[in-house]
Amino acid sequence: MDLIVCSEVNAILNMLGKQYIDLLPNDILENIRNNIDVNYQPIFTMDSLNIEELNPDTIDVIKNFYNQYWNEEDDDIIYIIDEK
């Protein structure tokens, strides 16, 4: 993943919280956190997240996490992955 995608994915994970982060494998989390762009560190809330401004690859990563690790009906995740 490129640095922008890692930064956006990290910010979304922080927004979603510990219950989602804890379901991801540690190696994936480490990869994301070790590859963020130090000059681009967005902070998202459900109110401030503008899906249309996210890198399309960010949406793909979140979709992948949803399908592989979260896979439950959750309005927060559905909002993110259904926008694209």
N, C-alpha and C positions, 0 to 999 in steps of 0.2 A: 504494500500500500504506500502511496506517496504521503508526504508530510502533511499536506492539507487535509487529506482524507483521515489520517490518524488523528489530527487535531479535532476535526469535526466529530468523529466517532467517539473520541474520548469525552468531548463536551456533552454529547448526547447520553453517553453512559452515566456521566456525573449527574445529569438532569434526571435520568430514570431512577438512579439510586442503587443502593447496596443489594436489594433483592434481585436485580438483574445482573449486576456485576458479578455477584457470587456464583451465578450459574455458568459463567464463561470459564474455559480452561485458563490456568495461570499463564501458559506460554503465549496465548493470544493477547491477554491483557498486557503482558510485558512487552510484546512486540508493538502494540499500539502506543503504550506509554514511552517506549524508548525511541519512537520515530515521529513524535509530534514536532511541528514547526514552532520553535520558540518565539517567533515573531507573529504567530497567528494562533491565539488561544481564545477561541470564542467561548462565551458563557451563554447557555441556552436555558430558557424556561419554556414551559408549554405555551405560554402567552407570547414569548418573543421568538420562538423558533419559526423561521420562514423557510419552509420546505423548498420553495422554488429557488432559493439562493444557495442551497447546499450543492456540493459536488455530487453528480449522479452516482459516482462510485461509493459515496458515503451511504446513500440510500440502499445500494446493493449490499453493502456490508451489514447494515441493520436488518435488512430482509433475511440475509443468510443467518444471522444470529437468531432471529425470530424462528426461522424454520428448523434450525439445528438444536438450539438450546432453550429457547423460551417456549415456543409453540403452545401458547394459550391465548384465549381471547382476552385482550387487554386494550382498552380504548387508547392508551398512550401510544402503544406500538402500532396499532392499526392506523392511527392518525398519521404516523410517520411513513409507513410503508405503502399506504393506499394513495398518498398524494402524488406519487410518480407513476 
